[in-house]
Amino acid sequence: MNTVAEVVTRAREAQSAYESYTQEQVDAVVTAVAWAGYSNAESLAELAVQETGLGNYEDKVRKNRRKTFGTLRDLKHARSVGVIDENRARGITKIAKPVGVIAASTPITNPAATPIHNMLVTLKGRNAIVLAPHPKADGTCGTLVRLVHQELHKVGVPTDIVQHFSLKSDDKAHSKERLRELMEAVDLVLVTAGPASVRAAYQSGTPALGVGRGNVPVLIDASANVEDAADKIASSATFDYATSCSSENSLFIEESVYVTVLNALQSRGGYLVSREEKTLLAEALWKEGGLNRELVAQSPRIVAETAGIDATDAKFFLVEEEGIGKAFPFSGEKIAPVVTVYRWRNFSDAVQTIQRILEYQGLGHSIGIHSTNEEHIKVLAHRTKVCRVLVNQAHCIGNGGDFANGLDFTLSLASGTWGGNSTSDNITYKHFLNITRLSRPISATPPTEEELFGDYWDNFGHDAP
């Protein structure tokens, strides 16, 4: 097993050579990595399911391909080498330079798609990347890196610009220590993992980019196209058995269309649990105060069998709820094909309840709304502390970028200071560039005191200095 010093030394040597590449050469490297992931989407998906036991093969194939394809689309014509912007009026020229060596901690839920994206956006800036996957996804990442190296050989770049750093060990403390050492040795850390890993990155002393916790609430009002909303929610909430932090976790449905929406969801495979079944489902999903790891991202059939519910044909579960907080576990993130359902009468109250949900879990991440009421859409966006509000979209499909919206493709969704992160963006290549601003003299155009203070003086008066 390689030491941190060995891996980082090789990464620095490779990055030093890579730093001299032109934009055209960098784009060839990025495309090579994308092709390695895209062309091997099936085998990587199969390996991911076999190794982690999470999600399902078909959706992981789709995810591997779509995220890689979309990210490459975003990067295709983006400038990331040398002069990337010139503003003659302000006399400012922006020059892009590498960050250096980046460590990426990647999750068990997306063992191929996330590392592929991480490689694409970091290599676009002429950086080197060291991938440190979750120990239970180590084999998938190792295989992916070998496939990437095969393509990098073709374009003649030093393959050590991409490395796999194993954290696999029988001793969890040893794994954490290796990750800590890696974080301290690099120039920037990217963490797409749980809150503990994000905190470790921020405490490492190295600049870090982290992601926030998901727990997506989605509002549906009477103006919504119910059939369209039901189609999108059913497809999104079940995708890859809810491995995504962007999966719908709760629905807030206006009372006048409550039954109609539930019927539409049930016609698409949703199973509305009874009170007794709700208790059984809760006992199965949560153990000793936390999520039951045995049911994370498992099929509805396994969830039903474990809970003792006769619903083996269900595609997802609907659970009616009223409360929020620790005493009401269904109000939190489930990472399972289970969607909590709330009923509302007053829109303002519904918005406040959604904010309470977020404050319990998921603050800063994202919310959705199915509506044609522009006032509702605007109010929800203005009054909730989230970084993304998706309108009439399948949430887990669109939140990390989609060809049908303007969000950047990513698998790393930051949640701003609300979620304990340093940015509120969809993390992409721009976060892995250092920018030099070349400033030239321009004609001085200072404002007058009247221009700056005039309105204030008119309203409040002033004493002459």
N, C-alpha and C positions, 0 to 999 in steps of 0.2 A: 504494500500500500504506500503510495507516494506521500511524502511529507508536504506540508504547506510551503515550505521554503523552496522545495524542488519545483513544485507546480507553478508557483508565482514567478520564480526566476525564468522558467521556460516561457511563461506568458509574456514577461517583460521583453525578453529577447525577440520573440515573434512580433509583438506589438511595435517594437522599435523599427523593424523592417517594414511592417504593414503601414506605418505612419507615412511613408513616402509615396504611397499609392495615389494615383490620380482618381478623379471621380469615376471615370469609366472602368478602371480596374476594380475599384471598390464595389461598383454596381454588379460587376461580374461575380465577385465573391459572394455578395448578398444573394444573387440569383442562384448560385451553386448551392447555397445552404437551403434556400427555398425548395429547389428541385429535390434535394435529398429528402426533405420532409414530405413534400407533396407526392412524389413518385412512390414513396414507401408508406403511404398513409395506412394501407390495409395491414401490413405486417406489424407496424408500430401499434396500431389499435389492438390487434390480437394479443400482442405481447403485453400491452398495458393492462388489459382485462385479466389475462392469466396471472400476471405478477401481483397486481393490487387487489383484484377481486371487486373492483368498483366500476360502476357504470356498465355500458353495453357496447359491443363491438361496432354495430352499425352507426351509432351516433358518434363514437370516437373517430371513425373514419371520416364522417362528415365534418367534424370539428377540426381534425388535422388538416384536411384539405381546404376548408373554407377560411380558417384563420390564417393559414399560410398564404393562400391566394390573395386574401384581402390585405394582409400586411404588405405583401410584395407590391400590390397595386398602389398603396399609400407611399411606398418608398421609391417606386420606379423612376419618377422624375424629380425627386426631392434633392436639393443641393446640400451636401454635407462635408465637402472638401474645399478648403480655400475660401474665396469670396462667395458668400451666399446671399448677400443683400447689399445694395448701395443706394443711399439716400443723398443725392447731391444737394438738395435743398437744406438739409441739416448737416451736411458735411460728414456723414457717418458711413463708414464701410464696415460690414460685419464679416469677420473671418472665422470659419469653423475649424476647431482643433480637437484632437482626441482628449478624452478623460484619462485613458490609460488602461489599467487592468480592472475589470469588473467581476465581482463575485455575485452569482445569482442563485438564491435559494428557491428551489422549485417544489411544487406541491405533489402530493400523492394523487390528487383528484384529476390532474391533467398532466400525466407523466411524459407526454410527447409534445402536445400542442404548446404548452407554456415554454419549455426549453427552445423549441423552434422559434417562437416569437422573440424570446429573449436574445437569441443569437442574431436574428435579423436586425433588430433595432440597435443593438450594441455594435455590431460589425459595420453597420452603415456609417458610424462615426469614426472608423479606423481604430477601434478599441480591440482588446483581447477580452475573452470572457471565460470564466471558470464556473462550470455548472455544478452545483452541489444539491443533488436531488434528495427528496425524502428517502430515507433508507429502504422503505418498502417499494420504491419506484426506481431503485438504483439500476437494475438490469435494463429497463427500458431506455433510460437516459444513456447508459453506456453503449447500447446498440445504436441509438440515434447518433451519438458522437462518431462512432466508427463509420456510419453511413455518410455523415457530413465530411469526414476526413477523405473519403474516397472521391467526393466531388471537389474538395479543395485541392487535392493533388492535381486535378485536371487543369485548374486555373493557375497553378504554380505558386500558391500562397503558403507561407509556413503554417502547417496544420496546428501548431500550438497556440494559434490565436483562439482556438476552441479546445477546451479540455474538460474532462469529466473528473470530478473530485468526489470520491466515494465517502459517504458517511456511515456506511453499513458496518454494524458492530453489534455484538451481543450485549455490550455495555452502553446504555443510553447516555450516560455521563461522558463517555469517551467520544461519542458522536457529537454531542453538544460542544465539547471542548475543541474538537477539530474544526467545527463550523466557526466557533468564536475566533480561533487562530486565523482562519482564512479571512474572515471579515476584517480583522485588524491589519492584515498584510496587504490589502488591495487599495485601490483608489476610490472606489465607489461600490456600494452594496445595493443590490436589488432583491427585495424579498416578496415573493408571491406565495405566501403561506399564512399560517395562523397568527393570532395576536402575540403569542410568546416569541415566535421567531422575529416578528416585526420589532418588538421591544428590544430583543437582543441586538438587532442591527443598529437601532438608534443608540444603544448603549455601548457600541463597539468603539466609538471614537472616530469611525470612518464615516464620511458623508453617506447617507442612505436614502433610498426610496422604498417605501412600504405601501401596502394595500390595506384597505379597511374590511371589516366584517360585513357580510351580506345579511339581509333579512328583509327582502323586498316586499313592501306592501303595494297593492295596486287598487286604485279606486275605479269603480264603474258607476256611472250615473245614468239617469233615465234617457239621456240623449244618445247613448252609445248604440252602435250597431251590435246587437247582442250576439248574432251568429258569428260575425267577424271576431268579436272579442273572445268568444268561447273557443273558436278555432285556434286563435293565437295562444291563449292561456293554456289550453290542453296540450298543444305541441311543445310549448316552452317549459311548462312545469314538469313534464315527463322526460325532457331531453336528457339523455345520458344518466337517467335516474337521479336527476337534480344534483349532479356534482358541481354545477356552476353556482358561484356566490350570487349570481344575478337571477337565479330561478325565482319565480313567484312564490312567496311564502305565505302571504295572506291576501285576501280579497275583501274590499270594502264596497258592498253593493247597496245601492239606493233601494229603499223599501219597496217602492212602486214596481221595480223590475226584479226584485230579489228572487221570487219563485221562478220567473222566466229564465233568469241567468242560471240558477241551479239546475233547472231542467235541461238547458242547453249543454251545460257541462256534463251532466249525467249521460246525456245522449252521446257524448264523446268519450265515454269510458270512466267518468268520475263516479266514485262510490261514496254516497253520503252516509257516514257512520251514525249509528244510533247512540244514545247516551251510554248504554252499556258497552258498546264497541269502542266508544271514545276512551273510556277508562282502560280497556284492554290495550288499545293502541298506545296510550300514554305509558303504560307499564312496560310495553315492549320497546318504545323508542328512547326512553330515558332510564338510565341505571345509575344509582348512587350520585344523583345530582347532575349528571351530564349525559350527553348523547350516548346511546348504546352503539359502540363502534361496529358491532356486528351487523347493524342495520343501515349504516351510512351508505348512501348511493347504491342500495340494493333494489331488486325488482319488486314491483307491487305484490307479486305472488309470494315472495319470501317474507315481505312485511306482513302480509295477511296471515300466512301460516304461523309465523312467529307470535303474532298477536292473538291467534286463535279466532280469527274472523273468517267467516265463510264468504270470501269475496275474491276467489282466485282468478276471476276474469277481469278484475278491476285494473284500469290503467293508472289511476291515481286516486287518492282519498281526499274527501272533503270533510272538514271538521268544523262544525259551528261553535263559535266562541263569543264571549262577551268581555272577559277580563284580559288584563295585560300585566306582565311581570312574572317573577319567578314562580309564583303560585299558579300561574297559567302557562305551562310550558309550550303549549301550541302557539303562543304569541311570539315565540322566538324562532331562530333559524333551525331547520330540521335536517337539511341535506338528505332529503328523502322525497319520494313522490307523494307528499302530503301537503295539502293546501288548507289553511285556516280561513274560515268565512265569517265575516262580520256584517251586520245589517245597520244601515244608517238612515235617518230621516232628515236631519239638518246638515247641510253641507259644511258649515263652519265647524260644527261639532266633529264631523268626520275628519276634517283636516287636523284638528287638535288631537284626535285619537291616533291618527297616523303618526303625528310627531311623537306622541307618547310611546308608540311601538318602536320608533327609531331610537328613542332615548333608552329604551330597554336593551335593544340590540339592533345594530345596523346604522347607527348615526353617521351621516355623511355619505353613505354609499349611493343609493338610488331608490326611486319610486317610479310607479307607472300610473297612467290614467287612460281609461277608455271612455271617450266623450267627444261630442261635437260642440260642446258648450265652451266657447273660447274664454269666457270669464272664469269658469271653473278651472280650466287649464292654467290660466295665468295666476290665479290666487293660490292654487296648490304649489306651483313652482316658486312663488314669492314667499310663501309662509312656512315652507319646510326646509330643514337643514340637511340638504342632500346636494351632491355634485352633479346628478343626472336625473332628469324627469323625462321618461319616454311616453310619447303620446300615441295611442292606438298601435302598439307594437308588441310583438312577442318578446318579452323582456330579456330572457337569457340569450336570445339570438341577436338582438339589437344593441344591448348595453355596451358590449365590447366592440362596437363598430359593425356596420352593415352596409351593403351596397345600396340599401334603400333609406339610409339616413346619413348625416354628415359627421358622425362620431368617428374618431380614429380607431382603426382595428387594434385591439390589444387583448391580452389575457391578464393584465395587471391594472386593476382599477383602484386608483387612490381615492381616499375619502376626505381629503382636506384635514384641517385642524380638528374638525368635528369628530373625525374617526382616528385622530392621533397620527395623521400623516403629514408629510412636508409639502405635498402638492394635492390639488383637487382634480388633476387631469387623468385622462386615459393615457397611461405611460407609453411613450413611443420614442422614436430615435432622437427627438429634440432634447430629451432629458439626458442624453449621453454625449453631449457636445459641450466643450468649452468654447465660448465666443469672445474673440478679441474685437474690440470696437476701436477702429482707427478713426480719430477725430481730427478733421481739418478746419482751419478758420473759415468762418462765414461772415457775411455782413451783419454787424450787430444791430438788433432791432429791439432795444429795451422798451417796455411799456411805460406809460406815464402813471403817476400816482392816481390820477383821476380814473384811468382805465381799470386799475386794480381795486381801488377803495371807493370809487364813486357811489356805487349802490349802497354800500355800508354807511357812508357819510349821509346820504339822502335819508336813510331809515333811522339812523341812530345819532347823527351829528358827529362832529369831531372838533378837537382842539388843535389848532395849528402848532406844529413843533417849534 
